[in-house]
Amino acid sequence: GAVVSQHPSRVICKSGTSVKIECRSLDFQATTMFWYRQFPKKSLMLMATSNEGSKATYEQGVEKDKFLINHASLTLSTLTVTSAHPEDSSFYICSASLAGLAGGSTDTQYFGPGTRLTVL
Amino acid sequence: GNSVTQMEGPVTLSEEAFLTINCTYTATGYPSLFWYVQYPGEGLQLLLKATKADDKGSNKGFEATYRKETTSFHLEKGSVQVSDSAVYFCALNRAGNMLTFGGGTRLMVKP
């Protein structure tokens, strides 16, 4: 149980285009989803926290207008990188925490497999 | 504030060697502590967790004990395998269920 998927796993796009990444909790409802960015051989940097039906909370230094997050349902959150540039190339990872699942733990985050974005 | 410090890697071991990866933390309150593992090209997988002092988390032969007195959560395994080669992240949760990660420790196990 507690599986999180991301789509696509890899994407290559041209500079100036927008890219949407989906994050889904497959077998549970997630009250909260998190978006991280990971640079090569580095730790994860939290970008934003999103709760279903409300606006995302962004970490300091993360551009809200560039990284649009939509959490439309308890099983789906999307991250859209708008007007992407080469410096946006990175590994983007989402996670989700459980919402009242019997036997589940609400303090644990379950991570998706990540999406590698390359902007040419 | 909250922070997590891990030993820097890479840690290189021979198969069947004993593994310790040190992790210490600073935190307000009593956070839950986690170890996550990341295999090449993949996202993070929860390895084990502990929610209160003196709790021991264990999974797949790995163990870590929540030590409040030393603010530590060291990861250990008695006999590593080549398949354990990965990056290991220590983390704690803070307000709003957000995670603070350590810098990660790369483990390389040679046959």
Interface residues (C-beta under 8 A of the other chain):
Chain A: V4 Q6 T32 F34 K41 K42 S43 L44 L46 T49 I93 S95 S97 S105 T106 D107 T108 Q109 Y110 F111 G112 P113 G114
Chain B: S32 F34 Y36 G41 E42 G43 L44 Q45 L46 K49 T51 F89 N93 G96 N97 M98 L99 F101 G102 G103 G104 R106
